[in-house]
Amino acid sequence: MQRLGVSAGINSDLMCGNFDIKTTVGNQLNGLTSGFKDLMGEVMQGATGAVSSLPGMIIQRANPGLYDMITNGILQAGVSFDKSKLSCEAMSKKLADYTMGDSAWTESAVGDEYREAINRSGGDATRAEQAKDKATGEEGATWIGGKKAGGKGQPAIQPVRDMAKAGYNMLNGQPVTSNSSVASSACNGSSCQIFKNSDAAATAIVQVLGDRSIRTCKDKSQCESGGTDNAPGASVAGTGFGPLLDESTKVNLEALSKLVSSQGAPSAEELGKLKTGGLPVTRGVIEALRDDTDKNALVQRLAGELAMAHTIETALAMRRILTTGESEPNAAAQKQAIEEGDRRIDSLDRELQALKNEMELRRAISSNSLLVTLERQEVRNSSNQMQQRTPSTDEGMNSLNQKGGE
């Protein structure tokens, strides 16, 4: 699978972190920025509150008007600073949504850091708020199995792959992060019959539906561990079920051609190599194909129909795996993960509909190969049993002469 990279990002911390409260207050008081200059056209009268610093008390006693002007200017400058920073952060989030769409993951990681800061703050709201401003998202977001992912030194969040692995393991009673194969004695569903382990299932699903790598760091350069597969914005384009259908058809055609051209009864192992999607292909079907004069054409049609059945069964298994993966508690707690999963499931449903349409079109132009093969074999058997030998004219004349001589 080819992995595509996207080298774009919005760094809200570097953008909005450049604001300086000292510069903001200084420019407001000196009239370099509008707002305070317009508001303070006249010196406001009256006290604005107790001032604890000695220089402030000296200014208040020496020049009450100047003191009031400075106090109100500082207050307005602080409000302007907070407003500007909030506006910048809001705009940076919008830009991140438009460009990368991963800001929700960063917010989730920052939220985890904020909650931890609150627990460490001892109830100090100001200290907790300062910790929030310093949160970088480098600690990652809580993901499948309660583990952190997407942060610095952590594997990237790959929603489709991760939820597919979790769903496969949940369906087969294994830990959500397990890579172990399911024992044949413990395999009770189609998922473990089609895929040997969660990694194989996830790889197949990503190949069909695609996936992308998500990092939670505000500064994406801090989250580049894991190579190109884990790079921020790297993605894999899904190819749909077309390649899977073509591959299954090729495998079936080779296996059927070998079975039909060989002698003797086919073994269960040879029949097991066919990708049938649960449709039984018995020894009788192979023997019927061997006796048919149009066996080459019928083998090709049968190979395609069995491959279609196998592809549809695989698609349904993939859908069950992804749907189950969405219900993993840590994945379900991430709204953006569910949205991503639903979008991929919708894509899978469209692929299933396309397969259904293709199958119906094939049936419209040709009847089922299995039934045709068996019906023609039955007709041949009936004809052979009912066929009677008709004596020739010479044989009849000889018989009459013999009777006349007697």
C-alpha positions as a printed Julia matrix, in Angstrom:
406×3 Matrix{Float64}:
   0.0     0.0     0.0
   1.31    3.4    -0.91
   1.31    5.91    1.92
   0.75    9.54    1.02
   2.04   12.41    3.13
   0.51   15.8     3.8
   3.02   18.4     4.95
   0.65   21.05    6.25
  -0.39   22.11    9.71
  -1.55   24.9    11.95
   0.42   25.62   15.11
  -1.9    27.6    17.35
   0.65   27.73   20.16
   3.28   29.38   17.98
   0.71   31.77   16.5
  -1.14   32.89   19.62
   1.76   32.36   22.0
   3.53   35.31   20.42
   1.15   37.72   22.15
   2.9    39.66   24.94
   0.85   41.17   27.77
   3.57   43.78   28.47
   3.59   44.98   24.87
  -0.19   45.08   24.79
  -0.46   47.2    27.95
   2.38   49.5    26.91
   0.92   50.2    23.49
  -2.52   50.82   24.96
  -1.19   53.37   27.47
   1.01   55.12   24.91
  -1.81   55.44   22.43
  -0.13   53.28   19.8
  -3.23   51.14   19.48
  -6.78   52.4    19.26
  -9.25   51.72   22.02
  -7.83   53.21   25.16
  -7.0    56.52   23.48
 -10.58   56.87   22.3
 -12.06   55.71   25.56
  -9.9    57.96   27.72
 -10.59   61.21   25.96
 -11.39   62.61   29.35
  -9.71   61.58   32.59
 -12.12   59.46   34.58
 -12.76   60.69   38.12
 -13.05   58.61   41.28
 -11.18   55.82   42.86
 -11.05   52.45   41.07
 -10.04   50.29   44.02
  -7.37   49.73   46.58
  -3.82   49.63   45.3
  -1.3    47.7    47.34
   1.91   48.83   45.65
   3.71   51.88   47.05
   4.45   53.51   43.66
   0.75   53.29   42.87
  -0.16   55.02   46.14
   2.34   57.83   45.45
   0.86   58.43   41.98
  -2.65   58.35   43.4
  -1.88   61.02   46.0
   0.17   63.21   43.67
  -2.11   63.02   40.64
  -5.38   61.17   41.16
  -6.48   61.73   37.56
  -3.3    60.23   36.13
  -3.63   57.28   38.5
  -7.2    56.6    37.38
  -6.2    56.85   33.75
  -3.35   54.34   34.19
  -5.5    51.94   36.21
  -8.32   51.93   33.68
  -5.85   51.65   30.84
  -4.25   48.57   32.35
  -7.65   47.0    32.92
  -8.76   47.67   29.36
  -5.42   46.47   28.0
  -5.79   43.22   29.91
  -9.29   42.73   28.52
  -8.06   43.49   25.01
  -5.2    41.02   25.44
  -7.52   38.23   26.58
  -9.99   38.98   23.81
  -7.3    39.0    21.13
  -5.82   35.75   22.37
  -9.2    34.05   22.47
  -9.97   35.28   18.95
  -6.62   34.0    17.74
  -7.14   30.59   19.32
 -10.63   30.31   17.86
  -9.36   31.24   14.4
  -6.44   28.82   14.64
  -8.88   26.01   15.49
 -11.0    26.85   12.46
  -7.92   26.92   10.25
  -6.85   23.57   11.65
 -10.27   22.09   10.89
 -10.16   23.39    7.33
  -6.62   22.2     6.62
  -5.97   19.1     8.7
  -9.18   18.13   10.45
  -7.17   16.77   13.39
  -7.63   19.63   15.85
 -10.2    17.61   17.8
  -7.54   15.02   18.57
  -5.16   17.74   19.73
  -7.9    19.21   21.92
  -8.51   15.76   23.4
  -4.82   15.38   24.25
  -4.68   18.91   25.7
  -7.82   18.13   27.71
  -6.12   15.09   29.22
  -3.14   17.25   30.2
  -5.51   19.88   31.64
  -7.31   17.32   33.79
  -4.0    16.1    35.12
  -2.97   19.71   35.81
  -6.17   20.29   37.8
  -5.43   17.25   39.92
  -1.94   18.58   40.59
  -2.98   22.19   41.2
  -4.46   21.59   44.62
  -7.57   23.56   43.72
  -5.7    26.62   42.39
  -7.72   27.68   39.33
  -5.1    30.15   38.15
  -2.34   27.58   38.26
  -4.51   25.08   36.4
  -5.31   27.67   33.72
  -1.63   28.44   33.31
  -0.94   24.73   32.92
  -3.6    24.59   30.22
  -1.87   27.37   28.3
   1.36   25.4    28.49
  -0.24   22.12   27.35
   1.34   20.9    24.13
  -0.55   17.7    23.34
   2.73   15.81   23.36
   1.46   13.4    26.01
  -1.0    11.98   23.48
  -4.69   11.1    23.65
  -6.25    8.15   25.46
  -6.87    5.51   22.81
  -7.63    1.81   22.31
  -7.05   -0.22   25.45
  -6.59    2.94   27.54
  -3.12    3.5    26.11
  -1.78    6.88   25.01
  -1.23    7.38   21.29
  -0.46   10.19   18.87
   1.93   12.04   21.16
   5.69   12.45   21.31
   7.49    9.11   21.12
   4.16    7.29   20.69
   2.65    5.5    17.69
   0.31    7.58   15.59
  -3.44    7.23   15.93
  -4.65    5.32   12.87
  -8.42    5.15   13.39
  -9.35    2.51   10.82
  -6.48    0.15   11.6
  -6.76    0.56   15.37
 -10.53    0.09   15.53
 -10.34   -2.85   13.1
  -7.82   -4.62   15.32
  -9.92   -3.93   18.4
 -13.11   -5.12   16.7
 -11.51   -8.36   15.5
 -10.19   -9.13   18.97
 -13.5    -8.28   20.63
 -15.4   -10.59   18.26
 -13.02  -13.42   19.07
 -12.75  -12.89   22.83
  -9.18  -11.59   22.87
  -7.61   -8.47   24.48
  -8.29   -5.46   22.28
  -4.6    -4.87   21.5
  -3.7    -8.54   20.9
  -1.92   -9.74   17.75
  -2.35  -13.43   18.55
  -4.0   -15.83   16.13
  -7.31  -17.43   17.04
  -7.11  -21.17   17.66
  -9.22  -23.27   15.3
 -11.06  -24.76   18.27
 -12.0   -21.27   19.47
 -13.02  -19.91   16.06
 -16.8   -19.57   15.96
 -17.34  -16.76   13.46
 -16.5   -15.74    9.92
 -13.9   -13.14   10.93
 -11.43  -15.71   12.3
 -12.08  -17.99    9.32
 -11.2   -15.24    6.85
  -8.37  -13.54    8.79
  -5.85  -15.41   10.93
  -5.26  -12.53   13.38
  -6.16   -8.91   14.08
  -3.2    -7.52   12.15
  -4.21   -9.39    8.99
  -7.79   -8.15    9.36
  -6.68   -4.54    9.9
  -4.31   -4.65    6.91
  -7.05   -5.95    4.61
  -9.58   -3.37    5.82
  -7.12   -0.49    5.4
  -6.31   -1.7     1.88
 -10.0    -1.52    0.98
 -11.1     1.61    2.88
  -7.88    3.58    3.45
  -6.6     5.21    6.64
  -4.56    8.14    7.94
  -2.06    8.87   10.69
  -2.99   11.42   13.36
  -0.64   13.14   15.82
  -1.78   15.26   18.75
   1.17   17.63   19.21
   0.48   21.32   18.69
   3.95   21.55   17.18
   3.87   18.73   14.64
   7.66   18.66   14.45
   7.65   17.18   17.97
   5.58   14.19   16.81
   7.59   12.62   14.02
   8.55    9.32   15.64
   7.77    6.02   13.93
   8.88    6.79   10.38
   6.73    7.69    7.38
   3.88    5.38    8.41
   3.39    7.43   11.58
   4.13   10.86   10.11
   1.5    13.56   10.8
  -1.03   13.64    7.96
   0.27   10.51    6.22
  -2.58    8.6     4.6
  -3.32    5.42    2.65
  -5.86    5.55   -0.17
  -8.39    2.71   -0.21
  -8.67    0.7    -3.41
 -12.12   -0.79   -2.84
 -13.04   -4.44   -3.43
 -12.02   -4.54   -7.1
  -8.49   -5.91   -6.51
  -9.8    -8.46   -4.0
 -12.43   -9.69   -6.47
  -9.87   -9.97   -9.28
  -7.42  -11.86   -7.09
 -10.09  -14.3    -5.89
 -11.23  -14.91   -9.47
  -7.66  -15.68  -10.53
  -7.12  -18.11   -7.64
 -10.41  -19.9    -8.35
  -9.74  -20.13  -12.08
  -6.34  -21.74  -11.53
  -7.68  -24.17   -8.92
 -10.77  -25.17  -10.93
  -8.79  -25.63  -14.14
  -6.4   -27.93  -12.33
  -9.22  -29.94  -10.75
 -11.18  -30.34  -13.98
  -8.15  -31.34  -16.06
  -6.91  -33.91  -13.53
  -8.08  -37.5   -13.06
  -9.57  -39.09  -10.0
 -11.8   -37.76   -7.28
 -10.77  -34.32   -5.94
  -9.61  -34.29   -2.33
 -11.07  -32.08    0.39
  -7.76  -30.23    0.57
  -7.9   -29.39   -3.15
 -11.49  -28.19   -2.86
 -10.52  -26.13    0.2
  -8.17  -23.99   -1.89
 -11.15  -22.45   -3.66
 -12.4   -19.06   -2.44
 -16.1   -19.79   -2.33
 -17.51  -17.51    0.35
 -19.32  -20.38    2.03
 -20.83  -21.82   -1.18
 -20.16  -25.57   -1.29
 -18.29  -26.97   -4.29
 -18.59  -30.76   -4.13
 -16.89  -33.57   -5.99
 -20.06  -33.98   -8.02
 -19.69  -30.46   -9.38
 -16.11  -31.14  -10.48
 -17.09  -34.45  -12.12
 -19.96  -32.74  -13.92
 -17.59  -30.1   -15.26
 -15.21  -32.8   -16.51
 -18.0   -34.41  -18.56
 -19.28  -31.16  -20.06
 -18.14  -30.3   -23.56
 -18.18  -26.57  -22.66
 -16.21  -27.04  -19.47
 -13.68  -24.27  -20.22
 -16.37  -21.59  -20.48
 -18.23  -22.92  -17.46
 -15.06  -23.0   -15.36
 -14.46  -19.32  -16.06
 -18.02  -18.38  -15.13
 -17.96  -20.5   -11.99
 -14.64  -19.01  -10.88
 -16.07  -15.49  -11.13
 -19.27  -16.32   -9.26
 -17.45  -18.04   -6.42
 -15.06  -15.07   -6.17
 -18.01  -12.7    -5.95
 -19.5   -14.74   -3.09
 -16.14  -14.74   -1.3
 -15.75  -10.96   -1.73
 -19.23  -10.25   -0.39
 -18.68  -12.48    2.64
 -15.36  -10.72    3.31
 -17.0    -7.3     3.01
 -19.71   -8.23    5.5
 -17.08   -9.54    7.93
 -15.14   -6.28    7.59
 -18.28   -4.3     8.38
 -18.93   -6.33   11.53
 -15.32   -5.87   12.63
 -15.37   -2.08   12.22
 -18.77   -1.69   13.84
 -17.61   -3.71   16.82
 -14.38   -1.72   17.03
 -16.34    1.52   17.38
 -17.89    0.18   20.59
 -14.52   -0.19   22.33
 -14.95    2.15   25.36
 -11.92    4.35   24.71
 -12.75    4.68   21.02
 -16.42    5.38   21.78
 -15.32    8.22   24.1
 -13.64    9.98   21.17
 -16.35   11.64   19.08
 -13.98   12.24   16.19
 -13.07    8.54   16.12
 -16.72    7.52   15.77
 -17.19   10.06   12.99
 -14.17    8.65   11.19
 -15.4     5.09   11.63
 -18.91    5.94   10.42
 -17.47    7.61    7.33
 -15.46    4.51    6.49
 -18.45    2.22    7.11
 -20.55    4.36    4.76
 -17.84    3.89    2.14
 -17.92    0.14    2.73
 -21.7     0.13    2.3
 -21.33    1.86   -1.06
 -18.8    -0.78   -2.1
 -21.24   -3.5    -1.05
 -23.99   -1.9    -3.09
 -21.67   -1.77   -6.1
 -20.93   -5.49   -5.69
 -24.64   -6.22   -5.46
 -25.32   -4.28   -8.66
 -22.51   -6.09  -10.46
 -23.8    -9.48   -9.32
 -27.33   -8.68  -10.48
 -26.04   -7.57  -13.86
 -24.11  -10.8   -14.24
 -27.18  -12.84  -13.37
 -29.22  -10.88  -15.88
 -26.96  -11.95  -18.75
 -26.17  -15.5   -17.67
 -27.73  -18.15  -15.48
 -25.99  -19.75  -12.53
 -23.08  -21.92  -13.68
 -23.52  -24.52  -10.97
 -27.15  -25.19  -11.86
 -26.46  -25.24  -15.59
 -23.64  -27.75  -15.11
 -25.71  -30.09  -12.96
 -28.81  -29.81  -15.19
 -26.83  -30.66  -18.31
 -25.26  -33.64  -16.57
 -28.71  -34.85  -15.55
 -29.98  -34.52  -19.12
 -27.02  -36.51  -20.43
 -27.57  -39.26  -17.89
 -31.27  -39.49  -18.75
 -30.55  -39.62  -22.48
 -28.02  -42.43  -22.05
 -30.47  -44.54  -20.05
 -33.37  -44.06  -22.49
 -31.33  -44.54  -25.68
 -32.18  -47.8   -27.57
 -30.23  -49.42  -30.37
 -32.14  -49.35  -33.71
 -31.32  -52.29  -36.09
 -30.21  -51.44  -39.61
 -32.14  -52.42  -42.83
 -29.66  -55.13  -43.77
 -29.97  -56.76  -40.39
 -33.77  -56.78  -40.8
 -33.63  -58.41  -44.25
 -31.22  -61.07  -43.07
 -33.53  -61.87  -40.2
 -36.51  -62.29  -42.58
 -34.54  -64.54  -44.95
 -33.54  -66.76  -42.08
 -37.16  -67.11  -40.99
 -38.31  -67.85  -44.6
 -35.71  -70.59  -45.01
 -37.0   -72.31  -41.97
